[in-house]
Amino acid sequence: MGMNIALQSVGFICAVFLFFNLRYLNKQQARIEDETVELTEKELKRLQHTADVQGVDLETARKMHRGVRFAT
């Protein structure tokens, strides 16, 4: 029974971690989509990587990131 409690605890911790991590990723995505916000160096690097892979400019890469959300 102790093993069952331990595994349920691990599952609960994983669920809580996923919840907060996906909320954080959704906030990052919303920030990239907002065209009035000036992006940080890290966000620009992420967009530049997308632009390089897709063969497009940064504005097109920024538009490509629209609409993706994680269910929390």
PQR file with spaces between the fields and no chain letter, atoms N, CA, C, O and H, PARSE charges and radii, in Angstrom:
ATOM       1  N    MET     1       0.816   -1.178    0.000 -0.4000 1.5000
ATOM       2  CA   MET     1       0.000    0.000    0.000 -0.0000 2.0000
ATOM       3  C    MET     1       0.876    1.264    0.000  0.5500 1.7000
ATOM       4  O    MET     1       0.487    2.299   -0.542 -0.5500 1.4000
ATOM       5  N    GLY     2       2.038    1.166    0.603 -0.4000 1.5000
ATOM       6  CA   GLY     2       2.961    2.295    0.613 -0.0000 2.0000
ATOM       7  C    GLY     2       3.425    2.657   -0.792  0.5500 1.7000
ATOM       8  O    GLY     2       3.575    3.834   -1.120 -0.5500 1.4000
ATOM       9  H    GLY     2       2.354    0.326    1.044  0.4000 1.0000
ATOM      10  N    MET     3       3.652    1.629   -1.629 -0.4000 1.5000
ATOM      11  CA   MET     3       4.071    1.874   -3.010 -0.0000 2.0000
ATOM      12  C    MET     3       2.954    2.593   -3.779  0.5500 1.7000
ATOM      13  O    MET     3       3.227    3.486   -4.581 -0.5500 1.4000
ATOM      14  H    MET     3       3.530    0.673   -1.363  0.4000 1.0000
ATOM      15  N    ASN     4       1.719    2.208   -3.539 -0.4000 1.5000
ATOM      16  CA   ASN     4       0.577    2.852   -4.191 -0.0000 2.0000
ATOM      17  C    ASN     4       0.500    4.331   -3.816  0.5500 1.7000
ATOM      18  O    ASN     4       0.279    5.178   -4.681 -0.5500 1.4000
ATOM      19  H    ASN     4       1.498    1.482   -2.888  0.4000 1.0000
ATOM      20  N    ILE     5       0.676    4.639   -2.559 -0.4000 1.5000
ATOM      21  CA   ILE     5       0.649    6.033   -2.098 -0.0000 2.0000
ATOM      22  C    ILE     5       1.807    6.817   -2.714  0.5500 1.7000
ATOM      23  O    ILE     5       1.631    7.963   -3.128 -0.5500 1.4000
ATOM      24  H    ILE     5       0.855    3.951   -1.856  0.4000 1.0000
ATOM      25  N    ALA     6       2.983    6.205   -2.775 -0.4000 1.5000
ATOM      26  CA   ALA     6       4.148    6.870   -3.359 -0.0000 2.0000
ATOM      27  C    ALA     6       3.922    7.174   -4.837  0.5500 1.7000
ATOM      28  O    ALA     6       4.233    8.274   -5.293 -0.5500 1.4000
ATOM      29  H    ALA     6       3.126    5.274   -2.439  0.4000 1.0000
ATOM      30  N    LEU     7       3.389    6.224   -5.584 -0.4000 1.5000
ATOM      31  CA   LEU     7       3.151    6.445   -7.006 -0.0000 2.0000
ATOM      32  C    LEU     7       2.046    7.472   -7.244  0.5500 1.7000
ATOM      33  O    LEU     7       2.120    8.249   -8.197 -0.5500 1.4000
ATOM      34  H    LEU     7       3.136    5.330   -5.214  0.4000 1.0000
ATOM      35  N    GLN     8       1.029    7.484   -6.394 -0.4000 1.5000
ATOM      36  CA   GLN     8      -0.005    8.504   -6.512 -0.0000 2.0000
ATOM      37  C    GLN     8       0.571    9.889   -6.223  0.5500 1.7000
ATOM      38  O    GLN     8       0.188   10.867   -6.864 -0.5500 1.4000
ATOM      39  H    GLN     8       0.969    6.854   -5.620  0.4000 1.0000
ATOM      40  N    SER     9       1.470    9.973   -5.280 -0.4000 1.5000
ATOM      41  CA   SER     9       2.118   11.249   -4.966 -0.0000 2.0000
ATOM      42  C    SER     9       2.968   11.726   -6.143  0.5500 1.7000
ATOM      43  O    SER     9       2.940   12.906   -6.491 -0.5500 1.4000
ATOM      44  H    SER     9       1.781    9.178   -4.758  0.4000 1.0000
ATOM      45  N    VAL    10       3.715   10.820   -6.750 -0.4000 1.5000
ATOM      46  CA   VAL    10       4.525   11.176   -7.914 -0.0000 2.0000
ATOM      47  C    VAL    10       3.621   11.636   -9.056  0.5500 1.7000
ATOM      48  O    VAL    10       3.937   12.614   -9.734 -0.5500 1.4000
ATOM      49  H    VAL    10       3.738    9.861   -6.467  0.4000 1.0000
ATOM      50  N    GLY    11       2.517   10.957   -9.275 -0.4000 1.5000
ATOM      51  CA   GLY    11       1.576   11.347  -10.315 -0.0000 2.0000
ATOM      52  C    GLY    11       0.988   12.725  -10.063  0.5500 1.7000
ATOM      53  O    GLY    11       0.840   13.519  -10.992 -0.5500 1.4000
ATOM      54  H    GLY    11       2.260   10.163   -8.725  0.4000 1.0000
ATOM      55  N    PHE    12       0.654   13.010   -8.817 -0.4000 1.5000
ATOM      56  CA   PHE    12       0.113   14.322   -8.456 -0.0000 2.0000
ATOM      57  C    PHE    12       1.148   15.417   -8.695  0.5500 1.7000
ATOM      58  O    PHE    12       0.815   16.474   -9.230 -0.5500 1.4000
ATOM      59  H    PHE    12       0.775   12.365   -8.063  0.4000 1.0000
ATOM      60  N    ILE    13       2.389   15.176   -8.307 -0.4000 1.5000
ATOM      61  CA   ILE    13       3.455   16.159   -8.505 -0.0000 2.0000
ATOM      62  C    ILE    13       3.673   16.410   -9.993  0.5500 1.7000
ATOM      63  O    ILE    13       3.864   17.552  -10.410 -0.5500 1.4000
ATOM      64  H    ILE    13       2.659   14.317   -7.872  0.4000 1.0000
ATOM      65  N    CYS    14       3.645   15.355  -10.790 -0.4000 1.5000
ATOM      66  CA   CYS    14       3.790   15.507  -12.243 -0.0000 2.0000
ATOM      67  C    CYS    14       2.637   16.308  -12.833  0.5500 1.7000
ATOM      68  O    CYS    14       2.856   17.146  -13.708 -0.5500 1.4000
ATOM      69  H    CYS    14       3.489   14.427  -10.452  0.4000 1.0000
ATOM      70  N    ALA    15       1.426   16.067  -12.375 -0.4000 1.5000
ATOM      71  CA   ALA    15       0.261   16.798  -12.875 -0.0000 2.0000
ATOM      72  C    ALA    15       0.356   18.282  -12.529  0.5500 1.7000
ATOM      73  O    ALA    15       0.044   19.132  -13.362 -0.5500 1.4000
ATOM      74  H    ALA    15       1.248   15.386  -11.664  0.4000 1.0000
ATOM      75  N    VAL    16       0.781   18.597  -11.314 -0.4000 1.5000
ATOM      76  CA   VAL    16       0.927   19.992  -10.901 -0.0000 2.0000
ATOM      77  C    VAL    16       2.022   20.665  -11.722  0.5500 1.7000
ATOM      78  O    VAL    16       1.855   21.802  -12.164 -0.5500 1.4000
ATOM      79  H    VAL    16       1.034   17.906  -10.637  0.4000 1.0000
ATOM      80  N    PHE    17       3.135   19.977  -11.927 -0.4000 1.5000
ATOM      81  CA   PHE    17       4.223   20.524  -12.745 -0.0000 2.0000
ATOM      82  C    PHE    17       3.742   20.806  -14.169  0.5500 1.7000
ATOM      83  O    PHE    17       4.012   21.880  -14.707 -0.5500 1.4000
ATOM      84  H    PHE    17       3.271   19.054  -11.567  0.4000 1.0000
ATOM      85  N    LEU    18       3.044   19.868  -14.777 -0.4000 1.5000
ATOM      86  CA   LEU    18       2.535   20.063  -16.132 -0.0000 2.0000
ATOM      87  C    LEU    18       1.570   21.237  -16.204  0.5500 1.7000
ATOM      88  O    LEU    18       1.621   22.021  -17.151 -0.5500 1.4000
ATOM      89  H    LEU    18       2.825   18.996  -14.340  0.4000 1.0000
ATOM      90  N    PHE    19       0.698   21.367  -15.223 -0.4000 1.5000
ATOM      91  CA   PHE    19      -0.263   22.457  -15.204 -0.0000 2.0000
ATOM      92  C    PHE    19       0.444   23.808  -15.244  0.5500 1.7000
ATOM      93  O    PHE    19       0.121   24.656  -16.077 -0.5500 1.4000
ATOM      94  H    PHE    19       0.657   20.729  -14.454  0.4000 1.0000
ATOM      95  N    PHE    20       1.403   24.009  -14.350 -0.4000 1.5000
ATOM      96  CA   PHE    20       2.079   25.298  -14.289 -0.0000 2.0000
ATOM      97  C    PHE    20       3.009   25.510  -15.481  0.5500 1.7000
ATOM      98  O    PHE    20       3.143   26.635  -15.963 -0.5500 1.4000
ATOM      99  H    PHE    20       1.665   23.321  -13.674  0.4000 1.0000
ATOM     100  N    ASN    21       3.645   24.457  -15.959 -0.4000 1.5000
ATOM     101  CA   ASN    21       4.523   24.579  -17.118 -0.0000 2.0000
ATOM     102  C    ASN    21       3.728   24.953  -18.371  0.5500 1.7000
ATOM     103  O    ASN    21       4.167   25.811  -19.136 -0.5500 1.4000
ATOM     104  H    ASN    21       3.536   23.543  -15.568  0.4000 1.0000
ATOM     105  N    LEU    22       2.583   24.338  -18.593 -0.4000 1.5000
ATOM     106  CA   LEU    22       1.771   24.654  -19.763 -0.0000 2.0000
ATOM     107  C    LEU    22       1.181   26.051  -19.672  0.5500 1.7000
ATOM     108  O    LEU    22       1.047   26.727  -20.692 -0.5500 1.4000
ATOM     109  H    LEU    22       2.226   23.641  -17.971  0.4000 1.0000
ATOM     110  N    ARG    23       0.824   26.501  -18.470 -0.4000 1.5000
ATOM     111  CA   ARG    23       0.362   27.888  -18.303 -0.0000 2.0000
ATOM     112  C    ARG    23       1.471   28.868  -18.670  0.5500 1.7000
ATOM     113  O    ARG    23       1.222   29.881  -19.323 -0.5500 1.4000
ATOM     114  H    ARG    23       0.933   25.952  -17.641  0.4000 1.0000
ATOM     115  N    TYR    24       2.697   28.560  -18.247 -0.4000 1.5000
ATOM     116  CA   TYR    24       3.843   29.406  -18.572 -0.0000 2.0000
ATOM     117  C    TYR    24       4.077   29.450  -20.079  0.5500 1.7000
ATOM     118  O    TYR    24       4.312   30.522  -20.636 -0.5500 1.4000
ATOM     119  H    TYR    24       2.899   27.737  -17.716  0.4000 1.0000
ATOM     120  N    LEU    25       4.016   28.299  -20.743 -0.4000 1.5000
ATOM     121  CA   LEU    25       4.212   28.251  -22.188 -0.0000 2.0000
ATOM     122  C    LEU    25       3.116   29.005  -22.929  0.5500 1.7000
ATOM     123  O    LEU    25       3.390   29.649  -23.941 -0.5500 1.4000
ATOM     124  H    LEU    25       3.824   27.428  -20.291  0.4000 1.0000
ATOM     125  N    ASN    26       1.882   28.936  -22.443 -0.4000 1.5000
ATOM     126  CA   ASN    26       0.790   29.695  -23.052 -0.0000 2.0000
ATOM     127  C    ASN    26       1.018   31.202  -22.921  0.5500 1.7000
ATOM     128  O    ASN    26       0.729   31.957  -23.849 -0.5500 1.4000
ATOM     129  H    ASN    26       1.660   28.412  -21.621  0.4000 1.0000
ATOM     130  N    LYS    27       1.533   31.636  -21.778 -0.4000 1.5000
ATOM     131  CA   LYS    27       1.818   33.059  -21.589 -0.0000 2.0000
ATOM     132  C    LYS    27       2.934   33.520  -22.520  0.5500 1.7000
ATOM     133  O    LYS    27       2.870   34.617  -23.074 -0.5500 1.4000
ATOM     134  H    LYS    27       1.768   31.022  -21.024  0.4000 1.0000
ATOM     135  N    GLN    28       3.946   32.691  -22.691 -0.4000 1.5000
ATOM     136  CA   GLN    28       5.020   33.014  -23.626 -0.0000 2.0000
ATOM     137  C    GLN    28       4.472   33.138  -25.044  0.5500 1.7000
ATOM     138  O    GLN    28       4.820   34.068  -25.771 -0.5500 1.4000
ATOM     139  H    GLN    28       3.998   31.799  -22.241  0.4000 1.0000
ATOM     140  N    GLN    29       3.624   32.212  -25.427 -0.4000 1.5000
ATOM     141  CA   GLN    29       3.049   32.217  -26.766 -0.0000 2.0000
ATOM     142  C    GLN    29       2.192   33.459  -26.982  0.5500 1.7000
ATOM     143  O    GLN    29       2.250   34.072  -28.047 -0.5500 1.4000
ATOM     144  H    GLN    29       3.340   31.456  -24.836  0.4000 1.0000
ATOM     145  N    ALA    30       1.407   33.829  -25.993 -0.4000 1.5000
ATOM     146  CA   ALA    30       0.572   35.021  -26.103 -0.0000 2.0000
ATOM     147  C    ALA    30       1.439   36.268  -26.245  0.5500 1.7000
ATOM     148  O    ALA    30       1.083   37.196  -26.972 -0.5500 1.4000
ATOM     149  H    ALA    30       1.360   33.330  -25.128  0.4000 1.0000
ATOM     150  N    ARG    31       2.564   36.289  -25.560 -0.4000 1.5000
ATOM     151  CA   ARG    31       3.475   37.432  -25.649 -0.0000 2.0000
ATOM     152  C    ARG    31       4.074   37.547  -27.040  0.5500 1.7000
ATOM     153  O    ARG    31       4.199   38.652  -27.568 -0.5500 1.4000
ATOM     154  H    ARG    31       2.853   35.536  -24.969  0.4000 1.0000
ATOM     155  N    ILE    32       4.444   36.431  -27.641 -0.4000 1.5000
ATOM     156  CA   ILE    32       5.008   36.452  -28.994 -0.0000 2.0000
ATOM     157  C    ILE    32       3.952   36.900  -30.001  0.5500 1.7000
ATOM     158  O    ILE    32       4.273   37.603  -30.959 -0.5500 1.4000
ATOM     159  H    ILE    32       4.342   35.533  -27.213  0.4000 1.0000
ATOM     160  N    GLU    33       2.710   36.506  -29.798 -0.4000 1.5000
ATOM     161  CA   GLU    33       1.639   36.871  -30.723 -0.0000 2.0000
ATOM     162  C    GLU    33       1.289   38.355  -30.643  0.5500 1.7000
ATOM     163  O    GLU    33       0.862   38.936  -31.641 -0.5500 1.4000
ATOM     164  H    GLU    33       2.449   35.935  -29.020  0.4000 1.0000
ATOM     165  N    ASP    34       1.457   38.971  -29.493 -0.4000 1.5000
ATOM     166  CA   ASP    34       1.105   40.375  -29.311 -0.0000 2.0000
ATOM     167  C    ASP    34       2.130   41.248  -30.039  0.5500 1.7000
ATOM     168  O    ASP    34       3.295   41.315  -29.646 -0.5500 1.4000
ATOM     169  H    ASP    34       1.803   38.498  -28.683  0.4000 1.0000
ATOM     170  N    GLU    35       1.682   41.908  -31.093 -0.4000 1.5000
ATOM     171  CA   GLU    35       2.597   42.686  -31.923 -0.0000 2.0000
ATOM     172  C    GLU    35       3.009   44.010  -31.280  0.5500 1.7000
ATOM     173  O    GLU    35       3.948   44.650  -31.753 -0.5500 1.4000
ATOM     174  H    GLU    35       0.736   41.854  -31.412  0.4000 1.0000
ATOM     175  N    THR    36       2.331   44.432  -30.216 -0.4000 1.5000
ATOM     176  CA   THR    36       2.679   45.694  -29.561 -0.0000 2.0000
ATOM     177  C    THR    36       3.806   45.525  -28.536  0.5500 1.7000
ATOM     178  O    THR    36       4.357   46.512  -28.050 -0.5500 1.4000
ATOM     179  H    THR    36       1.569   43.912  -29.831  0.4000 1.0000
ATOM     180  N    VAL    37       4.144   44.279  -28.210 -0.4000 1.5000
ATOM     181  CA   VAL    37       5.164   43.995  -27.197 -0.0000 2.0000
ATOM     182  C    VAL    37       6.529   43.877  -27.862  0.5500 1.7000
ATOM     183  O    VAL    37       6.674   43.234  -28.901 -0.5500 1.4000
ATOM     184  H    VAL    37       3.696   43.477  -28.605  0.4000 1.0000
ATOM     185  N    GLU    38       7.533   44.510  -27.242 -0.4000 1.5000
ATOM     186  CA   GLU    38       8.899   44.353  -27.726 -0.0000 2.0000
ATOM     187  C    GLU    38       9.462   43.055  -27.153  0.5500 1.7000
ATOM     188  O    GLU    38       9.430   42.837  -25.942 -0.5500 1.4000
ATOM     189  H    GLU    38       7.415   45.033  -26.398  0.4000 1.0000
ATOM     190  N    LEU    39       9.970   42.210  -28.020 -0.4000 1.5000
ATOM     191  CA   LEU    39      10.417   40.880  -27.611 -0.0000 2.0000
ATOM     192  C    LEU    39      11.807   40.933  -26.993  0.5500 1.7000
ATOM     193  O    LEU    39      12.621   41.796  -27.320 -0.5500 1.4000
ATOM     194  H    LEU    39       9.996   42.388  -29.004  0.4000 1.0000
ATOM     195  N    THR    40      12.060   39.986  -26.088 -0.4000 1.5000
ATOM     196  CA   THR    40      13.376   39.863  -25.461 -0.0000 2.0000
ATOM     197  C    THR    40      14.327   39.158  -26.413  0.5500 1.7000
ATOM     198  O    THR    40      13.926   38.653  -27.461 -0.5500 1.4000
ATOM     199  H    THR    40      11.399   39.284  -25.822  0.4000 1.0000
ATOM     200  N    GLU    41      15.584   39.136  -26.030 -0.4000 1.5000
ATOM     201  CA   GLU    41      16.610   38.478  -26.853 -0.0000 2.0000
ATOM     202  C    GLU    41      16.317   36.981  -27.013  0.5500 1.7000
ATOM     203  O    GLU    41      16.500   36.421  -28.094 -0.5500 1.4000
ATOM     204  H    GLU    41      15.910   39.546  -25.178  0.4000 1.0000
ATOM     205  N    LYS    42      15.869   36.349  -25.945 -0.4000 1.5000
ATOM     206  CA   LYS    42      15.557   34.916  -25.988 -0.0000 2.0000
ATOM     207  C    LYS    42      14.400   34.643  -26.951  0.5500 1.7000
ATOM     208  O    LYS    42      14.440   33.685  -27.723 -0.5500 1.4000
ATOM     209  H    LYS    42      15.721   36.804  -25.067  0.4000 1.0000
ATOM     210  N    GLU    43      13.374   35.486  -26.900 -0.4000 1.5000
ATOM     211  CA   GLU    43      12.222   35.311  -27.788 -0.0000 2.0000
ATOM     212  C    GLU    43      12.598   35.571  -29.239  0.5500 1.7000
ATOM     213  O    GLU    43      12.122   34.881  -30.140 -0.5500 1.4000
ATOM     214  H    GLU    43      13.341   36.265  -26.273  0.4000 1.0000
ATOM     215  N    LEU    44      13.452   36.564  -29.467 -0.4000 1.5000
ATOM     216  CA   LEU    44      13.913   36.831  -30.823 -0.0000 2.0000
ATOM     217  C    LEU    44      14.750   35.684  -31.364  0.5500 1.7000
ATOM     218  O    LEU    44      14.674   35.359  -32.549 -0.5500 1.4000
ATOM     219  H    LEU    44      13.839   37.125  -28.734  0.4000 1.0000
ATOM     220  N    LYS    45      15.550   35.070  -30.499 -0.4000 1.5000
ATOM     221  CA   LYS    45      16.340   33.913  -30.901 -0.0000 2.0000
ATOM     222  C    LYS    45      15.433   32.754  -31.319  0.5500 1.7000
ATOM     223  O    LYS    45      15.689   32.069  -32.309 -0.5500 1.4000
ATOM     224  H    LYS    45      15.612   35.334  -29.536  0.4000 1.0000
ATOM     225  N    ARG    46      14.370   32.553  -30.540 -0.4000 1.5000
ATOM     226  CA   ARG    46      13.407   31.491  -30.846 -0.0000 2.0000
ATOM     227  C    ARG    46      12.731   31.746  -32.192  0.5500 1.7000
ATOM     228  O    ARG    46      12.575   30.830  -32.999 -0.5500 1.4000
ATOM     229  H    ARG    46      14.162   33.109  -29.736  0.4000 1.0000
ATOM     230  N    LEU    47      12.332   32.994  -32.426 -0.4000 1.5000
ATOM     231  CA   LEU    47      11.718   33.338  -33.708 -0.0000 2.0000
ATOM     232  C    LEU    47      12.715   33.223  -34.855  0.5500 1.7000
ATOM     233  O    LEU    47      12.356   32.782  -35.947 -0.5500 1.4000
ATOM     234  H    LEU    47      12.459   33.738  -31.770  0.4000 1.0000
ATOM     235  N    GLN    48      13.952   33.613  -34.618 -0.4000 1.5000
ATOM     236  CA   GLN    48      14.972   33.509  -35.660 -0.0000 2.0000
ATOM     237  C    GLN    48      15.207   32.054  -36.049  0.5500 1.7000
ATOM     238  O    GLN    48      15.396   31.743  -37.225 -0.5500 1.4000
ATOM     239  H    GLN    48      14.244   33.971  -33.731  0.4000 1.0000
ATOM     240  N    HIS    49      15.196   31.170  -35.064 -0.4000 1.5000
ATOM     241  CA   HIS    49      15.346   29.741  -35.354 -0.0000 2.0000
ATOM     242  C    HIS    49      14.188   29.246  -36.224  0.5500 1.7000
ATOM     243  O    HIS    49      14.401   28.513  -37.190 -0.5500 1.4000
ATOM     244  H    HIS    49      15.043   31.422  -34.109  0.4000 1.0000
ATOM     245  N    THR    50      12.967   29.648  -35.880 -0.4000 1.5000
ATOM     246  CA   THR    50      11.807   29.270  -36.685 -0.0000 2.0000
ATOM     247  C    THR    50      11.934   29.826  -38.090  0.5500 1.7000
ATOM     248  O    THR    50      11.644   29.131  -39.064 -0.5500 1.4000
ATOM     249  H    THR    50      12.793   30.244  -35.095  0.4000 1.0000
ATOM     250  N    ALA    51      12.365   31.077  -38.201 -0.4000 1.5000
ATOM     251  CA   ALA    51      12.519   31.703  -39.515 -0.0000 2.0000
ATOM     252  C    ALA    51      13.574   30.992  -40.344  0.5500 1.7000
ATOM     253  O    ALA    51      13.394   30.802  -41.547 -0.5500 1.4000
ATOM     254  H    ALA    51      12.601   31.641  -37.410  0.4000 1.0000
ATOM     255  N    ASP    52      14.674   30.595  -39.714 -0.4000 1.5000
ATOM     256  CA   ASP    52      15.732   29.882  -40.436 -0.0000 2.0000
ATOM     257  C    ASP    52      15.258   28.519  -40.927  0.5500 1.7000
ATOM     258  O    ASP    52      15.530   28.131  -42.063 -0.5500 1.4000
ATOM     259  H    ASP    52      14.821   30.749  -38.736  0.4000 1.0000
ATOM     260  N    VAL    53      14.555   27.804  -40.074 -0.4000 1.5000
ATOM     261  CA   VAL    53      14.082   26.469  -40.446 -0.0000 2.0000
ATOM     262  C    VAL    53      13.059   26.552  -41.576  0.5500 1.7000
ATOM     263  O    VAL    53      13.096   25.753  -42.511 -0.5500 1.4000
ATOM     264  H    VAL    53      14.333   28.120  -39.151  0.4000 1.0000
ATOM     265  N    GLN    54      12.140   27.527  -41.490 -0.4000 1.5000
ATOM     266  CA   GLN    54      11.073   27.660  -42.482 -0.0000 2.0000
ATOM     267  C    GLN    54      11.510   28.443  -43.718  0.5500 1.7000
ATOM     268  O    GLN    54      10.843   28.386  -44.751 -0.5500 1.4000
ATOM     269  H    GLN    54      12.110   28.176  -40.730  0.4000 1.0000
ATOM     270  N    GLY    55      12.618   29.170  -43.624 -0.4000 1.5000
ATOM     271  CA   GLY    55      13.093   29.956  -44.761 -0.0000 2.0000
ATOM     272  C    GLY    55      12.273   31.221  -44.987  0.5500 1.7000
ATOM     273  O    GLY    55      12.030   31.609  -46.130 -0.5500 1.4000
ATOM     274  H    GLY    55      13.160   29.216  -42.785  0.4000 1.0000
ATOM     275  N    VAL    56      11.847   31.865  -43.902 -0.4000 1.5000
ATOM     276  CA   VAL    56      11.037   33.088  -43.996 -0.0000 2.0000
ATOM     277  C    VAL    56      11.665   34.172  -43.127  0.5500 1.7000
ATOM     278  O    VAL    56      12.637   33.919  -42.415 -0.5500 1.4000
ATOM     279  H    VAL    56      12.044   31.550  -42.973  0.4000 1.0000
ATOM     280  N    ASP    57      11.098   35.397  -43.188 -0.4000 1.5000
ATOM     281  CA   ASP    57      11.607   36.475  -42.342 -0.0000 2.0000
ATOM     282  C    ASP    57      10.965   36.410  -40.951  0.5500 1.7000
ATOM     283  O    ASP    57      10.090   35.582  -40.697 -0.5500 1.4000
ATOM     284  H    ASP    57      10.308   35.602  -43.766  0.4000 1.0000
ATOM     285  N    LEU    58      11.418   37.300  -40.054 -0.4000 1.5000
ATOM     286  CA   LEU    58      10.964   37.257  -38.659 -0.0000 2.0000
ATOM     287  C    LEU    58       9.477   37.556  -38.509  0.5500 1.7000
ATOM     288  O    LEU    58       8.800   36.920  -37.701 -0.5500 1.4000
ATOM     289  H    LEU    58      12.129   37.972  -40.260  0.4000 1.0000
ATOM     290  N    GLU    59       8.959   38.514  -39.274 -0.4000 1.5000
ATOM     291  CA   GLU    59       7.536   38.849  -39.159 -0.0000 2.0000
ATOM     292  C    GLU    59       6.661   37.672  -39.575  0.5500 1.7000
ATOM     293  O    GLU    59       5.643   37.400  -38.938 -0.5500 1.4000
ATOM     294  H    GLU    59       9.509   39.031  -39.930  0.4000 1.0000
ATOM     295  N    THR    60       7.046   36.984  -40.623 -0.4000 1.5000
ATOM     296  CA   THR    60       6.287   35.812  -41.061 -0.0000 2.0000
ATOM     297  C    THR    60       6.389   34.703  -40.019  0.5500 1.7000
ATOM     298  O    THR    60       5.413   34.000  -39.759 -0.5500 1.4000
ATOM     299  H    THR    60       7.873   37.205  -41.139  0.4000 1.0000
ATOM     300  N    ALA    61       7.562   34.546  -39.428 -0.4000 1.5000
ATOM     301  CA   ALA    61       7.733   33.532  -38.381 -0.0000 2.0000
ATOM     302  C    ALA    61       6.868   33.860  -37.174  0.5500 1.7000
ATOM     303  O    ALA    61       6.315   32.962  -36.540 -0.5500 1.4000
ATOM     304  H    ALA    61       8.355   35.116  -39.639  0.4000 1.0000
ATOM     305  N    ARG    62       6.750   35.145  -36.857 -0.4000 1.5000
ATOM     306  CA   ARG    62       5.920   35.564  -35.727 -0.0000 2.0000
ATOM     307  C    ARG    62       4.450   35.261  -36.009  0.5500 1.7000
ATOM     308  O    ARG    62       3.718   34.845  -35.111 -0.5500 1.4000
ATOM     309  H    ARG    62       7.200   35.875  -37.373  0.4000 1.0000
ATOM     310  N    LYS    63       4.022   35.465  -37.239 -0.4000 1.5000
ATOM     311  CA   LYS    63       2.641   35.170  -37.617 -0.0000 2.0000
ATOM     312  C    LYS    63       2.378   33.660  -37.616  0.5500 1.7000
ATOM     313  O    LYS    63       1.254   33.225  -37.366 -0.5500 1.4000
ATOM     314  H    LYS    63       4.617   35.803  -37.969  0.4000 1.0000
ATOM     315  N    MET    64       3.409   32.867  -37.895 -0.4000 1.5000
ATOM     316  CA   MET    64       3.255   31.412  -37.923 -0.0000 2.0000
ATOM     317  C    MET    64       2.996   30.841  -36.532  0.5500 1.7000
ATOM     318  O    MET    64       2.424   29.758  -36.410 -0.5500 1.4000
ATOM     319  H    MET    64       4.322   33.220  -38.098  0.4000 1.0000
ATOM     320  N    HIS    65       3.402   31.542  -35.493 -0.4000 1.5000
ATOM     321  CA   HIS    65       3.239   31.065  -34.124 -0.0000 2.0000
ATOM     322  C    HIS    65       1.838   31.282  -33.577  0.5500 1.7000
ATOM     323  O    HIS    65       1.553   30.880  -32.449 -0.5500 1.4000
ATOM     324  H    HIS    65       3.867   32.422  -35.592  0.4000 1.0000
ATOM     325  N    ARG    66       0.978   31.892  -34.331 -0.4000 1.5000
ATOM     326  CA   ARG    66      -0.375   32.205  -33.844 -0.0000 2.0000
ATOM     327  C    ARG    66      -1.257   30.976  -33.753  0.5500 1.7000
ATOM     328  O    ARG    66      -1.163   30.053  -34.563 -0.5500 1.4000
ATOM     329  H    ARG    66       1.209   32.219  -35.247  0.4000 1.0000
ATOM     330  N    GLY    67      -2.116   30.987  -32.745 -0.4000 1.5000
ATOM     331  CA   GLY    67      -3.168   29.994  -32.656 -0.0000 2.0000
ATOM     332  C    GLY    67      -2.832   28.710  -31.935  0.5500 1.7000
ATOM     333  O    GLY    67      -3.710   27.862  -31.774 -0.5500 1.4000
ATOM     334  H    GLY    67      -2.192   31.736  -32.087  0.4000 1.0000
ATOM     335  N    VAL    68      -1.605   28.528  -31.494 -0.4000 1.5000
ATOM     336  CA   VAL    68      -1.241   27.286  -30.818 -0.0000 2.0000
ATOM     337  C    VAL    68      -1.360   27.499  -29.325  0.5500 1.7000
ATOM     338  O    VAL    68      -0.737   28.405  -28.772 -0.5500 1.4000
ATOM     339  H    VAL    68      -0.892   29.217  -31.624  0.4000 1.0000
ATOM     340  N    ARG    69      -2.156   26.670  -28.667 -0.4000 1.5000
ATOM     341  CA   ARG    69      -2.327   26.756  -27.217 -0.0000 2.0000
ATOM     342  C    ARG    69      -2.362   25.360  -26.623  0.5500 1.7000
ATOM     343  O    ARG    69      -2.764   24.399  -27.279 -0.5500 1.4000
ATOM     344  H    ARG    69      -2.662   25.934  -29.116  0.4000 1.0000
ATOM     345  N    PHE    70      -1.938   25.261  -25.381 -0.4000 1.5000
ATOM     346  CA   PHE    70      -2.013   24.020  -24.639 -0.0000 2.0000
ATOM     347  C    PHE    70      -3.220   24.066  -23.714  0.5500 1.7000
ATOM     348  O    PHE    70      -3.488   25.098  -23.100 -0.5500 1.4000
ATOM     349  H    PHE    70      -1.611   26.041  -24.848  0.4000 1.0000
ATOM     350  N    ALA    71      -3.936   22.986  -23.608 -0.4000 1.5000
ATOM     351  CA   ALA    71      -5.091   22.924  -22.705 -0.0000 2.0000
ATOM     352  C    ALA    71      -4.598   22.759  -21.282  0.5500 1.7000
ATOM     353  O    ALA    71      -3.821   21.850  -20.990 -0.5500 1.4000
ATOM     354  H    ALA    71      -3.719   22.147  -24.106  0.4000 1.0000
ATOM     355  N    THR    72      -5.052   23.641  -20.386 -0.4000 1.5000
ATOM     356  CA   THR    72      -4.653   23.530  -18.984 -0.0000 2.0000
ATOM     357  C    THR    72      -5.868   23.352  -18.107  0.5500 1.7000
ATOM     358  O    THR    72      -5.738   23.239  -16.888 -0.5500 1.4000
ATOM     359  H    THR    72      -5.684   24.379  -20.622  0.4000 1.0000
